[in-house]
Amino acid sequence: MNSDFESLLMERKDWSWTWDKVFVKPKIPAKKLLNALSYAPGVNPDEVLILVDDTVFGGAKDGFLVTREAIFCHEIMTPKEPLIN
């Protein structure tokens, strides 16, 4: 992914991005982002473009996030381990 992808996300006015559990930069709640970073070690919060919260109560400790460089995910009841070592 490159800056063109980020620009597409930010500049498309016809995309509402109003789903309950999908957040797009710069409208990602700080607490959710902090929780999601627990399964994306080393990722700078400023690099996160999309966060999908797959938790029941909205804590964002399960789900996935997209950066310019990678996609990180965590599924409920699984260990928080990197997919690639």
PDB file with SEQRES, HELIX, SHEET and CRYST1 records, atoms N, CA, C and O in Angstrom:
SEQRES   1 A   85  MET ASN SER ASP PHE GLU SER LEU LEU MET GLU ARG LYS          
SEQRES   2 A   85  ASP TRP SER TRP THR TRP ASP LYS VAL PHE VAL LYS PRO          
SEQRES   3 A   85  LYS ILE PRO ALA LYS LYS LEU LEU ASN ALA LEU SER TYR          
SEQRES   4 A   85  ALA PRO GLY VAL ASN PRO ASP GLU VAL LEU ILE LEU VAL          
SEQRES   5 A   85  ASP ASP THR VAL PHE GLY GLY ALA LYS ASP GLY PHE LEU          
SEQRES   6 A   85  VAL THR ARG GLU ALA ILE PHE CYS HIS GLU ILE MET THR          
SEQRES   7 A   85  PRO LYS GLU PRO LEU ILE ASN                                  
HELIX    1 AA1 SER A    3  GLU A   11  1                                   9    
HELIX    2 AA2 ALA A   30  ALA A   36  1                                   7    
HELIX    3 AA3 LEU A   37  TYR A   39  5                                   3    
HELIX    4 AA4 PRO A   45  GLU A   47  5                                   3    
SHEET    1 AA1 4 VAL A  22  VAL A  24  0                                        
SHEET    2 AA1 4 VAL A  48  ASP A  53 -1                                        
SHEET    3 AA1 4 GLY A  63  THR A  67 -1                                        
SHEET    4 AA1 4 ILE A  71  HIS A  74 -1                                        
CRYST1    1.000    1.000    1.000  90.00  90.00  90.00 P 1           1          
ATOM      1  N   MET A   1       0.837  -1.168   0.000  1.00  0.00           N  
ATOM      2  CA  MET A   1       0.000   0.000   0.000  1.00  0.00           C  
ATOM      3  C   MET A   1       0.886   1.236   0.000  1.00  0.00           C  
ATOM      4  O   MET A   1       2.003   1.209   0.517  1.00  0.00           O  
ATOM      5  N   ASN A   2       0.396   2.289  -0.566  1.00  0.00           N  
ATOM      6  CA  ASN A   2       1.181   3.510  -0.607  1.00  0.00           C  
ATOM      7  C   ASN A   2       0.311   4.707  -0.259  1.00  0.00           C  
ATOM      8  O   ASN A   2      -0.845   4.556   0.136  1.00  0.00           O  
ATOM      9  N   SER A   3       0.875   5.887  -0.410  1.00  0.00           N  
ATOM     10  CA  SER A   3       0.137   7.084  -0.055  1.00  0.00           C  
ATOM     11  C   SER A   3      -1.096   7.277  -0.929  1.00  0.00           C  
ATOM     12  O   SER A   3      -2.041   7.946  -0.511  1.00  0.00           O  
ATOM     13  N   ASP A   4      -1.109   6.702  -2.143  1.00  0.00           N  
ATOM     14  CA  ASP A   4      -2.301   6.783  -2.980  1.00  0.00           C  
ATOM     15  C   ASP A   4      -3.491   6.105  -2.299  1.00  0.00           C  
ATOM     16  O   ASP A   4      -4.619   6.592  -2.376  1.00  0.00           O  
ATOM     17  N   PHE A   5      -3.233   4.991  -1.640  1.00  0.00           N  
ATOM     18  CA  PHE A   5      -4.287   4.289  -0.912  1.00  0.00           C  
ATOM     19  C   PHE A   5      -4.813   5.164   0.224  1.00  0.00           C  
ATOM     20  O   PHE A   5      -6.023   5.288   0.415  1.00  0.00           O  
ATOM     21  N   GLU A   6      -3.897   5.764   0.970  1.00  0.00           N  
ATOM     22  CA  GLU A   6      -4.299   6.637   2.069  1.00  0.00           C  
ATOM     23  C   GLU A   6      -5.100   7.822   1.537  1.00  0.00           C  
ATOM     24  O   GLU A   6      -6.120   8.193   2.118  1.00  0.00           O  
ATOM     25  N   SER A   7      -4.653   8.405   0.455  1.00  0.00           N  
ATOM     26  CA  SER A   7      -5.379   9.530  -0.141  1.00  0.00           C  
ATOM     27  C   SER A   7      -6.775   9.111  -0.570  1.00  0.00           C  
ATOM     28  O   SER A   7      -7.736   9.857  -0.384  1.00  0.00           O  
ATOM     29  N   LEU A   8      -6.888   7.927  -1.138  1.00  0.00           N  
ATOM     30  CA  LEU A   8      -8.190   7.419  -1.554  1.00  0.00           C  
ATOM     31  C   LEU A   8      -9.145   7.331  -0.365  1.00  0.00           C  
ATOM     32  O   LEU A   8     -10.311   7.713  -0.464  1.00  0.00           O  
ATOM     33  N   LEU A   9      -8.642   6.826   0.752  1.00  0.00           N  
ATOM     34  CA  LEU A   9      -9.471   6.702   1.950  1.00  0.00           C  
ATOM     35  C   LEU A   9      -9.911   8.056   2.487  1.00  0.00           C  
ATOM     36  O   LEU A   9     -11.065   8.231   2.879  1.00  0.00           O  
ATOM     37  N   MET A  10      -8.998   9.001   2.502  1.00  0.00           N  
ATOM     38  CA  MET A  10      -9.261  10.293   3.121  1.00  0.00           C  
ATOM     39  C   MET A  10     -10.074  11.236   2.239  1.00  0.00           C  
ATOM     40  O   MET A  10     -10.849  12.046   2.745  1.00  0.00           O  
ATOM     41  N   GLU A  11      -9.904  11.136   0.949  1.00  0.00           N  
ATOM     42  CA  GLU A  11     -10.460  12.146   0.058  1.00  0.00           C  
ATOM     43  C   GLU A  11     -11.766  11.762  -0.611  1.00  0.00           C  
ATOM     44  O   GLU A  11     -12.410  12.620  -1.216  1.00  0.00           O  
ATOM     45  N   ARG A  12     -12.180  10.515  -0.526  1.00  0.00           N  
ATOM     46  CA  ARG A  12     -13.421  10.095  -1.170  1.00  0.00           C  
ATOM     47  C   ARG A  12     -14.609  10.578  -0.360  1.00  0.00           C  
ATOM     48  O   ARG A  12     -14.962   9.961   0.645  1.00  0.00           O  
ATOM     49  N   LYS A  13     -15.218  11.649  -0.770  1.00  0.00           N  
ATOM     50  CA  LYS A  13     -16.349  12.222  -0.046  1.00  0.00           C  
ATOM     51  C   LYS A  13     -17.625  11.387  -0.217  1.00  0.00           C  
ATOM     52  O   LYS A  13     -18.554  11.502   0.582  1.00  0.00           O  
ATOM     53  N   ASP A  14     -17.667  10.551  -1.258  1.00  0.00           N  
ATOM     54  CA  ASP A  14     -18.860   9.734  -1.481  1.00  0.00           C  
ATOM     55  C   ASP A  14     -18.879   8.474  -0.616  1.00  0.00           C  
ATOM     56  O   ASP A  14     -19.881   7.758  -0.594  1.00  0.00           O  
ATOM     57  N   TRP A  15     -17.791   8.196   0.093  1.00  0.00           N  
ATOM     58  CA  TRP A  15     -17.755   7.075   1.033  1.00  0.00           C  
ATOM     59  C   TRP A  15     -18.079   7.617   2.413  1.00  0.00           C  
ATOM     60  O   TRP A  15     -17.371   8.493   2.910  1.00  0.00           O  
ATOM     61  N   SER A  16     -19.122   7.122   3.033  1.00  0.00           N  
ATOM     62  CA  SER A  16     -19.544   7.688   4.310  1.00  0.00           C  
ATOM     63  C   SER A  16     -18.725   7.171   5.494  1.00  0.00           C  
ATOM     64  O   SER A  16     -18.528   7.908   6.460  1.00  0.00           O  
ATOM     65  N   TRP A  17     -18.246   5.933   5.449  1.00  0.00           N  
ATOM     66  CA  TRP A  17     -17.478   5.348   6.545  1.00  0.00           C  
ATOM     67  C   TRP A  17     -18.209   5.524   7.875  1.00  0.00           C  
ATOM     68  O   TRP A  17     -17.604   5.950   8.859  1.00  0.00           O  
ATOM     69  N   THR A  18     -19.466   5.209   7.914  1.00  0.00           N  
ATOM     70  CA  THR A  18     -20.234   5.378   9.147  1.00  0.00           C  
ATOM     71  C   THR A  18     -20.678   4.053   9.756  1.00  0.00           C  
ATOM     72  O   THR A  18     -21.644   4.025  10.519  1.00  0.00           O  
ATOM     73  N   TRP A  19     -20.015   2.984   9.445  1.00  0.00           N  
ATOM     74  CA  TRP A  19     -20.359   1.708  10.061  1.00  0.00           C  
ATOM     75  C   TRP A  19     -19.979   1.732  11.521  1.00  0.00           C  
ATOM     76  O   TRP A  19     -19.014   2.392  11.907  1.00  0.00           O  
ATOM     77  N   ASP A  20     -20.732   1.016  12.335  1.00  0.00           N  
ATOM     78  CA  ASP A  20     -20.531   1.039  13.772  1.00  0.00           C  
ATOM     79  C   ASP A  20     -19.145   0.604  14.218  1.00  0.00           C  
ATOM     80  O   ASP A  20     -18.628   1.124  15.206  1.00  0.00           O  
ATOM     81  N   LYS A  21     -18.543  -0.323  13.523  1.00  0.00           N  
ATOM     82  CA  LYS A  21     -17.280  -0.888  13.996  1.00  0.00           C  
ATOM     83  C   LYS A  21     -16.120  -0.685  13.024  1.00  0.00           C  
ATOM     84  O   LYS A  21     -15.088  -1.345  13.151  1.00  0.00           O  
ATOM     85  N   VAL A  22     -16.271   0.199  12.077  1.00  0.00           N  
ATOM     86  CA  VAL A  22     -15.206   0.508  11.127  1.00  0.00           C  
ATOM     87  C   VAL A  22     -14.813   1.967  11.304  1.00  0.00           C  
ATOM     88  O   VAL A  22     -15.653   2.864  11.228  1.00  0.00           O  
ATOM     89  N   PHE A  23     -13.526   2.189  11.541  1.00  0.00           N  
ATOM     90  CA  PHE A  23     -13.021   3.533  11.783  1.00  0.00           C  
ATOM     91  C   PHE A  23     -11.884   3.817  10.812  1.00  0.00           C  
ATOM     92  O   PHE A  23     -11.018   2.969  10.595  1.00  0.00           O  
ATOM     93  N   VAL A  24     -11.888   4.996  10.235  1.00  0.00           N  
ATOM     94  CA  VAL A  24     -10.888   5.386   9.254  1.00  0.00           C  
ATOM     95  C   VAL A  24     -10.179   6.641   9.742  1.00  0.00           C  
ATOM     96  O   VAL A  24     -10.806   7.565  10.261  1.00  0.00           O  
ATOM     97  N   LYS A  25      -8.874   6.657   9.568  1.00  0.00           N  
ATOM     98  CA  LYS A  25      -8.073   7.818   9.932  1.00  0.00           C  
ATOM     99  C   LYS A  25      -8.664   9.060   9.305  1.00  0.00           C  
ATOM    100  O   LYS A  25      -9.016   9.003   8.126  1.00  0.00           O  
ATOM    101  N   PRO A  26      -8.798  10.139   9.972  1.00  0.00           N  
ATOM    102  CA  PRO A  26      -8.335  10.487  11.318  1.00  0.00           C  
ATOM    103  C   PRO A  26      -9.392  10.291  12.402  1.00  0.00           C  
ATOM    104  O   PRO A  26      -9.236  10.815  13.505  1.00  0.00           O  
ATOM    105  N   LYS A  27     -10.459   9.553  12.119  1.00  0.00           N  
ATOM    106  CA  LYS A  27     -11.565   9.407  13.067  1.00  0.00           C  
ATOM    107  C   LYS A  27     -11.535   8.060  13.783  1.00  0.00           C  
ATOM    108  O   LYS A  27     -12.569   7.408  13.933  1.00  0.00           O  
ATOM    109  N   ILE A  28     -10.350   7.647  14.223  1.00  0.00           N  
ATOM    110  CA  ILE A  28     -10.202   6.413  14.988  1.00  0.00           C  
ATOM    111  C   ILE A  28     -10.114   6.804  16.462  1.00  0.00           C  
ATOM    112  O   ILE A  28      -9.195   7.526  16.847  1.00  0.00           O  
ATOM    113  N   PRO A  29     -11.049   6.344  17.295  1.00  0.00           N  
ATOM    114  CA  PRO A  29     -11.004   6.697  18.717  1.00  0.00           C  
ATOM    115  C   PRO A  29      -9.699   6.224  19.371  1.00  0.00           C  
ATOM    116  O   PRO A  29      -9.266   5.090  19.167  1.00  0.00           O  
ATOM    117  N   ALA A  30      -9.094   7.097  20.147  1.00  0.00           N  
ATOM    118  CA  ALA A  30      -7.779   6.830  20.743  1.00  0.00           C  
ATOM    119  C   ALA A  30      -7.765   5.562  21.602  1.00  0.00           C  
ATOM    120  O   ALA A  30      -6.823   4.774  21.520  1.00  0.00           O  
ATOM    121  N   LYS A  31      -8.789   5.362  22.415  1.00  0.00           N  
ATOM    122  CA  LYS A  31      -8.813   4.181  23.292  1.00  0.00           C  
ATOM    123  C   LYS A  31      -8.895   2.897  22.478  1.00  0.00           C  
ATOM    124  O   LYS A  31      -8.211   1.923  22.795  1.00  0.00           O  
ATOM    125  N   LYS A  32      -9.719   2.878  21.439  1.00  0.00           N  
ATOM    126  CA  LYS A  32      -9.822   1.704  20.577  1.00  0.00           C  
ATOM    127  C   LYS A  32      -8.487   1.440  19.880  1.00  0.00           C  
ATOM    128  O   LYS A  32      -8.038   0.298  19.788  1.00  0.00           O  
ATOM    129  N   LEU A  33      -7.864   2.504  19.395  1.00  0.00           N  
ATOM    130  CA  LEU A  33      -6.583   2.354  18.708  1.00  0.00           C  
ATOM    131  C   LEU A  33      -5.526   1.790  19.642  1.00  0.00           C  
ATOM    132  O   LEU A  33      -4.769   0.899  19.256  1.00  0.00           O  
ATOM    133  N   LEU A  34      -5.466   2.297  20.855  1.00  0.00           N  
ATOM    134  CA  LEU A  34      -4.504   1.794  21.827  1.00  0.00           C  
ATOM    135  C   LEU A  34      -4.719   0.306  22.090  1.00  0.00           C  
ATOM    136  O   LEU A  34      -3.755  -0.457  22.150  1.00  0.00           O  
ATOM    137  N   ASN A  35      -5.970  -0.111  22.247  1.00  0.00           N  
ATOM    138  CA  ASN A  35      -6.272  -1.530  22.468  1.00  0.00           C  
ATOM    139  C   ASN A  35      -5.879  -2.376  21.261  1.00  0.00           C  
ATOM    140  O   ASN A  35      -5.322  -3.462  21.424  1.00  0.00           O  
ATOM    141  N   ALA A  36      -6.158  -1.899  20.071  1.00  0.00           N  
ATOM    142  CA  ALA A  36      -5.843  -2.655  18.854  1.00  0.00           C  
ATOM    143  C   ALA A  36      -4.339  -2.781  18.646  1.00  0.00           C  
ATOM    144  O   ALA A  36      -3.875  -3.775  18.088  1.00  0.00           O  
ATOM    145  N   LEU A  37      -3.589  -1.807  19.078  1.00  0.00           N  
ATOM    146  CA  LEU A  37      -2.136  -1.875  18.914  1.00  0.00           C  
ATOM    147  C   LEU A  37      -1.518  -3.003  19.739  1.00  0.00           C  
ATOM    148  O   LEU A  37      -0.350  -3.338  19.544  1.00  0.00           O  
ATOM    149  N   SER A  38      -2.282  -3.591  20.654  1.00  0.00           N  
ATOM    150  CA  SER A  38      -1.776  -4.723  21.431  1.00  0.00           C  
ATOM    151  C   SER A  38      -1.496  -5.932  20.541  1.00  0.00           C  
ATOM    152  O   SER A  38      -0.684  -6.783  20.907  1.00  0.00           O  
ATOM    153  N   TYR A  39      -2.144  -6.028  19.387  1.00  0.00           N  
ATOM    154  CA  TYR A  39      -1.856  -7.129  18.464  1.00  0.00           C  
ATOM    155  C   TYR A  39      -1.093  -6.662  17.227  1.00  0.00           C  
ATOM    156  O   TYR A  39      -0.973  -7.397  16.247  1.00  0.00           O  
ATOM    157  N   ALA A  40      -0.581  -5.440  17.282  1.00  0.00           N  
ATOM    158  CA  ALA A  40       0.233  -4.899  16.190  1.00  0.00           C  
ATOM    159  C   ALA A  40       1.491  -4.264  16.784  1.00  0.00           C  
ATOM    160  O   ALA A  40       1.662  -3.046  16.728  1.00  0.00           O  
ATOM    161  N   PRO A  41       2.370  -5.092  17.352  1.00  0.00           N  
ATOM    162  CA  PRO A  41       3.539  -4.546  18.039  1.00  0.00           C  
ATOM    163  C   PRO A  41       4.426  -3.732  17.095  1.00  0.00           C  
ATOM    164  O   PRO A  41       4.672  -4.115  15.951  1.00  0.00           O  
ATOM    165  N   GLY A  42       4.891  -2.610  17.608  1.00  0.00           N  
ATOM    166  CA  GLY A  42       5.802  -1.781  16.841  1.00  0.00           C  
ATOM    167  C   GLY A  42       5.145  -0.816  15.870  1.00  0.00           C  
ATOM    168  O   GLY A  42       5.829  -0.021  15.225  1.00  0.00           O  
ATOM    169  N   VAL A  43       3.825  -0.877  15.761  1.00  0.00           N  
ATOM    170  CA  VAL A  43       3.129   0.011  14.833  1.00  0.00           C  
ATOM    171  C   VAL A  43       2.912   1.366  15.500  1.00  0.00           C  
ATOM    172  O   VAL A  43       2.428   1.446  16.629  1.00  0.00           O  
ATOM    173  N   ASN A  44       3.271   2.408  14.796  1.00  0.00           N  
ATOM    174  CA  ASN A  44       3.040   3.767  15.259  1.00  0.00           C  
ATOM    175  C   ASN A  44       1.555   4.085  15.064  1.00  0.00           C  
ATOM    176  O   ASN A  44       1.025   3.843  13.980  1.00  0.00           O  
ATOM    177  N   PRO A  45       0.878   4.614  16.067  1.00  0.00           N  
ATOM    178  CA  PRO A  45      -0.549   4.923  15.915  1.00  0.00           C  
ATOM    179  C   PRO A  45      -0.866   5.810  14.711  1.00  0.00           C  
ATOM    180  O   PRO A  45      -1.946   5.704  14.130  1.00  0.00           O  
ATOM    181  N   ASP A  46       0.062   6.677  14.339  1.00  0.00           N  
ATOM    182  CA  ASP A  46      -0.152   7.563  13.185  1.00  0.00           C  
ATOM    183  C   ASP A  46      -0.175   6.815  11.861  1.00  0.00           C  
ATOM    184  O   ASP A  46      -0.635   7.349  10.852  1.00  0.00           O  
ATOM    185  N   GLU A  47       0.323   5.570  11.859  1.00  0.00           N  
ATOM    186  CA  GLU A  47       0.373   4.776  10.632  1.00  0.00           C  
ATOM    187  C   GLU A  47      -0.926   4.023  10.347  1.00  0.00           C  
ATOM    188  O   GLU A  47      -1.114   3.513   9.243  1.00  0.00           O  
ATOM    189  N   VAL A  48      -1.820   3.950  11.328  1.00  0.00           N  
ATOM    190  CA  VAL A  48      -3.046   3.162  11.172  1.00  0.00           C  
ATOM    191  C   VAL A  48      -4.040   3.932  10.306  1.00  0.00           C  
ATOM    192  O   VAL A  48      -4.400   5.070  10.609  1.00  0.00           O  
ATOM    193  N   LEU A  49      -4.476   3.286   9.220  1.00  0.00           N  
ATOM    194  CA  LEU A  49      -5.423   3.891   8.292  1.00  0.00           C  
ATOM    195  C   LEU A  49      -6.852   3.455   8.557  1.00  0.00           C  
ATOM    196  O   LEU A  49      -7.778   4.262   8.477  1.00  0.00           O  
ATOM    197  N   ILE A  50      -7.035   2.170   8.875  1.00  0.00           N  
ATOM    198  CA  ILE A  50      -8.366   1.604   9.109  1.00  0.00           C  
ATOM    199  C   ILE A  50      -8.302   0.715  10.336  1.00  0.00           C  
ATOM    200  O   ILE A  50      -7.342  -0.036  10.515  1.00  0.00           O  
ATOM    201  N   LEU A  51      -9.315   0.795  11.178  1.00  0.00           N  
ATOM    202  CA  LEU A  51      -9.462  -0.100  12.318  1.00  0.00           C  
ATOM    203  C   LEU A  51     -10.859  -0.693  12.271  1.00  0.00           C  
ATOM    204  O   LEU A  51     -11.850   0.032  12.191  1.00  0.00           O  
ATOM    205  N   VAL A  52     -10.930  -2.014  12.322  1.00  0.00           N  
ATOM    206  CA  VAL A  52     -12.214  -2.712  12.400  1.00  0.00           C  
ATOM    207  C   VAL A  52     -12.264  -3.399  13.761  1.00  0.00           C  
ATOM    208  O   VAL A  52     -11.447  -4.269  14.061  1.00  0.00           O  
ATOM    209  N   ASP A  53     -13.220  -3.001  14.564  1.00  0.00           N  
ATOM    210  CA  ASP A  53     -13.404  -3.517  15.914  1.00  0.00           C  
ATOM    211  C   ASP A  53     -14.345  -4.717  15.848  1.00  0.00           C  
ATOM    212  O   ASP A  53     -15.521  -4.571  15.513  1.00  0.00           O  
ATOM    213  N   ASP A  54     -13.830  -5.896  16.166  1.00  0.00           N  
ATOM    214  CA  ASP A  54     -14.631  -7.113  16.096  1.00  0.00           C  
ATOM    215  C   ASP A  54     -15.009  -7.615  17.491  1.00  0.00           C  
ATOM    216  O   ASP A  54     -15.273  -8.803  17.675  1.00  0.00           O  
ATOM    217  N   THR A  55     -15.036  -6.713  18.466  1.00  0.00           N  
ATOM    218  CA  THR A  55     -15.403  -7.114  19.816  1.00  0.00           C  
ATOM    219  C   THR A  55     -16.893  -6.906  20.049  1.00  0.00           C  
ATOM    220  O   THR A  55     -17.540  -6.119  19.358  1.00  0.00           O  
ATOM    221  N   VAL A  56     -17.420  -7.615  21.019  1.00  0.00           N  
ATOM    222  CA  VAL A  56     -18.838  -7.508  21.355  1.00  0.00           C  
ATOM    223  C   VAL A  56     -19.150  -6.166  22.011  1.00  0.00           C  
ATOM    224  O   VAL A  56     -20.161  -5.532  21.707  1.00  0.00           O  
ATOM    225  N   PHE A  57     -18.268  -5.745  22.912  1.00  0.00           N  
ATOM    226  CA  PHE A  57     -18.539  -4.538  23.690  1.00  0.00           C  
ATOM    227  C   PHE A  57     -17.771  -3.305  23.218  1.00  0.00           C  
ATOM    228  O   PHE A  57     -17.824  -2.267  23.876  1.00  0.00           O  
ATOM    229  N   GLY A  58     -17.069  -3.393  22.109  1.00  0.00           N  
ATOM    230  CA  GLY A  58     -16.430  -2.213  21.528  1.00  0.00           C  
ATOM    231  C   GLY A  58     -15.058  -1.860  22.053  1.00  0.00           C  
ATOM    232  O   GLY A  58     -14.652  -0.701  21.971  1.00  0.00           O  
ATOM    233  N   GLY A  59     -14.331  -2.825  22.592  1.00  0.00           N  
ATOM    234  CA  GLY A  59     -12.997  -2.541  23.119  1.00  0.00           C  
ATOM    235  C   GLY A  59     -11.883  -2.578  22.098  1.00  0.00           C  
ATOM    236  O   GLY A  59     -10.780  -2.105  22.370  1.00  0.00           O  
ATOM    237  N   ALA A  60     -12.151  -3.135  20.918  1.00  0.00           N  
ATOM    238  CA  ALA A  60     -11.198  -3.209  19.802  1.00  0.00           C  
ATOM    239  C   ALA A  60      -9.968  -4.077  20.080  1.00  0.00           C  
ATOM    240  O   ALA A  60      -8.955  -3.943  19.393  1.00  0.00           O  
ATOM    241  N   LYS A  61     -10.042  -4.950  21.063  1.00  0.00           N  
ATOM    242  CA  LYS A  61      -8.917  -5.858  21.299  1.00  0.00           C  
ATOM    243  C   LYS A  61      -8.929  -7.036  20.327  1.00  0.00           C  
ATOM    244  O   LYS A  61      -7.959  -7.791  20.247  1.00  0.00           O  
ATOM    245  N   ASP A  62     -10.014  -7.188  19.600  1.00  0.00           N  
ATOM    246  CA  ASP A  62     -10.121  -8.175  18.523  1.00  0.00           C  
ATOM    247  C   ASP A  62     -10.571  -7.423  17.280  1.00  0.00           C  
ATOM    248  O   ASP A  62     -11.332  -6.459  17.360  1.00  0.00           O  
ATOM    249  N   GLY A  63     -10.091  -7.875  16.138  1.00  0.00           N  
ATOM    250  CA  GLY A  63     -10.444  -7.230  14.882  1.00  0.00           C  
ATOM    251  C   GLY A  63      -9.240  -7.140  13.984  1.00  0.00           C  
ATOM    252  O   GLY A  63      -8.363  -8.003  14.020  1.00  0.00           O  
ATOM    253  N   PHE A  64      -9.192  -6.091  13.170  1.00  0.00           N  
ATOM    254  CA  PHE A  64      -7.995  -5.896  12.358  1.00  0.00           C  
ATOM    255  C   PHE A  64      -7.753  -4.426  12.100  1.00  0.00           C  
ATOM    256  O   PHE A  64      -8.652  -3.589  12.181  1.00  0.00           O  
ATOM    257  N   LEU A  65      -6.488  -4.147  11.784  1.00  0.00           N  
ATOM    258  CA  LEU A  65      -6.131  -2.791  11.409  1.00  0.00           C  
ATOM    259  C   LEU A  65      -5.248  -2.832  10.185  1.00  0.00           C  
ATOM    260  O   LEU A  65      -4.524  -3.799   9.948  1.00  0.00           O  
ATOM    261  N   VAL A  66      -5.320  -1.766   9.412  1.00  0.00           N  
ATOM    262  CA  VAL A  66      -4.587  -1.646   8.163  1.00  0.00           C  
ATOM    263  C   VAL A  66      -3.665  -0.443   8.265  1.00  0.00           C  
ATOM    264  O   VAL A  66      -4.085   0.646   8.657  1.00  0.00           O  
ATOM    265  N   THR A  67      -2.394  -0.654   7.905  1.00  0.00           N  
ATOM    266  CA  THR A  67      -1.437   0.443   7.808  1.00  0.00           C  
ATOM    267  C   THR A  67      -1.011   0.555   6.346  1.00  0.00           C  
ATOM    268  O   THR A  67      -1.504  -0.185   5.495  1.00  0.00           O  
ATOM    269  N   ARG A  68      -0.109   1.465   6.062  1.00  0.00           N  
ATOM    270  CA  ARG A  68       0.416   1.582   4.696  1.00  0.00           C  
ATOM    271  C   ARG A  68       1.218   0.354   4.296  1.00  0.00           C  
ATOM    272  O   ARG A  68       1.357   0.055   3.110  1.00  0.00           O  
ATOM    273  N   GLU A  69       1.744  -0.357   5.288  1.00  0.00           N  
ATOM    274  CA  GLU A  69       2.666  -1.454   5.031  1.00  0.00           C  
ATOM    275  C   GLU A  69       2.113  -2.849   5.279  1.00  0.00           C  
ATOM    276  O   GLU A  69       2.632  -3.821   4.730  1.00  0.00           O  
ATOM    277  N   ALA A  70       1.068  -2.969   6.096  1.00  0.00           N  
ATOM    278  CA  ALA A  70       0.635  -4.312   6.496  1.00  0.00           C  
ATOM    279  C   ALA A  70      -0.793  -4.302   7.014  1.00  0.00           C  
ATOM    280  O   ALA A  70      -1.395  -3.253   7.240  1.00  0.00           O  
ATOM    281  N   ILE A  71      -1.312  -5.513   7.195  1.00  0.00           N  
ATOM    282  CA  ILE A  71      -2.597  -5.742   7.836  1.00  0.00           C  
ATOM    283  C   ILE A  71      -2.327  -6.600   9.063  1.00  0.00           C  
ATOM    284  O   ILE A  71      -1.640  -7.618   8.976  1.00  0.00           O  
ATOM    285  N   PHE A  72      -2.864  -6.192  10.196  1.00  0.00           N  
ATOM    286  CA  PHE A  72      -2.706  -6.923  11.447  1.00  0.00           C  
ATOM    287  C   PHE A  72      -4.087  -7.340  11.918  1.00  0.00           C  
ATOM    288  O   PHE A  72      -5.052  -6.591  11.770  1.00  0.00           O  
ATOM    289  N   CYS A  73      -4.183  -8.546  12.492  1.00  0.00           N  
ATOM    290  CA  CYS A  73      -5.485  -8.983  12.970  1.00  0.00           C  
ATOM    291  C   CYS A  73      -5.347  -9.809  14.236  1.00  0.00           C  
ATOM    292  O   CYS A  73      -4.292 -10.370  14.531  1.00  0.00           O  
ATOM    293  N   HIS A  74      -6.438  -9.863  14.968  1.00  0.00           N  
ATOM    294  CA  HIS A  74      -6.524 -10.720  16.141  1.00  0.00           C  
ATOM    295  C   HIS A  74      -7.947 -11.234  16.245  1.00  0.00           C  
ATOM    296  O   HIS A  74      -8.914 -10.474  16.190  1.00  0.00           O  
ATOM    297  N   GLU A  75      -8.048 -12.546  16.396  1.00  0.00           N  
ATOM    298  CA  GLU A  75      -9.347 -13.194  16.518  1.00  0.00           C  
ATOM    299  C   GLU A  75      -9.593 -13.546  17.978  1.00  0.00           C  
ATOM    300  O   GLU A  75      -8.663 -13.907  18.700  1.00  0.00           O  
ATOM    301  N   ILE A  76     -10.836 -13.442  18.408  1.00  0.00           N  
ATOM    302  CA  ILE A  76     -11.190 -13.737  19.785  1.00  0.00           C  
ATOM    303  C   ILE A  76     -10.692 -15.125  20.192  1.00  0.00           C  
ATOM    304  O   ILE A  76     -10.741 -16.083  19.420  1.00  0.00           O  
ATOM    305  N   MET A  77     -10.212 -15.191  21.436  1.00  0.00           N  
ATOM    306  CA  MET A  77      -9.763 -16.458  22.038  1.00  0.00           C  
ATOM    307  C   MET A  77      -8.511 -17.032  21.390  1.00  0.00           C  
ATOM    308  O   MET A  77      -8.273 -18.234  21.504  1.00  0.00           O  
ATOM    309  N   THR A  78      -7.715 -16.234  20.725  1.00  0.00           N  
ATOM    310  CA  THR A  78      -6.451 -16.712  20.160  1.00  0.00           C  
ATOM    311  C   THR A  78      -5.312 -15.921  20.779  1.00  0.00           C  
ATOM    312  O   THR A  78      -5.501 -14.778  21.195  1.00  0.00           O  
ATOM    313  N   PRO A  79      -4.118 -16.529  20.842  1.00  0.00           N  
ATOM    314  CA  PRO A  79      -2.989 -15.799  21.419  1.00  0.00           C  
ATOM    315  C   PRO A  79      -2.576 -14.633  20.521  1.00  0.00           C  
ATOM    316  O   PRO A  79      -2.733 -14.682  19.301  1.00  0.00           O  
ATOM    317  N   LYS A  80      -2.052 -13.598  21.144  1.00  0.00           N  
ATOM    318  CA  LYS A  80      -1.581 -12.439  20.378  1.00  0.00           C  
ATOM    319  C   LYS A  80      -0.133 -12.692  19.979  1.00  0.00           C  
ATOM    320  O   LYS A  80       0.798 -12.338  20.703  1.00  0.00           O  
ATOM    321  N   GLU A  81       0.035 -13.297  18.838  1.00  0.00           N  
ATOM    322  CA  GLU A  81       1.346 -13.633  18.307  1.00  0.00           C  
ATOM    323  C   GLU A  81       1.465 -13.102  16.897  1.00  0.00           C  
ATOM    324  O   GLU A  81       0.477 -13.034  16.164  1.00  0.00           O  
ATOM    325  N   PRO A  82       2.679 -12.722  16.513  1.00  0.00           N  
ATOM    326  CA  PRO A  82       2.844 -12.291  15.109  1.00  0.00           C  
ATOM    327  C   PRO A  82       2.630 -13.463  14.176  1.00  0.00           C  
ATOM    328  O   PRO A  82       2.966 -14.599  14.509  1.00  0.00           O  
ATOM    329  N   LEU A  83       2.070 -13.191  13.006  1.00  0.00           N  
ATOM    330  CA  LEU A  83       1.855 -14.248  12.030  1.00  0.00           C  
ATOM    331  C   LEU A  83       3.159 -14.690  11.396  1.00  0.00           C  
ATOM    332  O   LEU A  83       3.314 -15.849  11.012  1.00  0.00           O  
ATOM    333  N   ILE A  84       4.104 -13.750  11.289  1.00  0.00           N  
ATOM    334  CA  ILE A  84       5.400 -14.050  10.682  1.00  0.00           C  
ATOM    335  C   ILE A  84       6.482 -13.642  11.671  1.00  0.00           C  
ATOM    336  O   ILE A  84       6.456 -12.528  12.195  1.00  0.00           O  
ATOM    337  N   ASN A  85       7.419 -14.521  11.928  1.00  0.00           N  
ATOM    338  CA  ASN A  85       8.522 -14.209  12.847  1.00  0.00           C  
ATOM    339  C   ASN A  85       9.722 -13.729  12.083  1.00  0.00           C  
ATOM    340  O   ASN A  85      10.751 -13.417  12.683  1.00  0.00           O  
TER     341      ASN A  85                                                      
END                                                                             
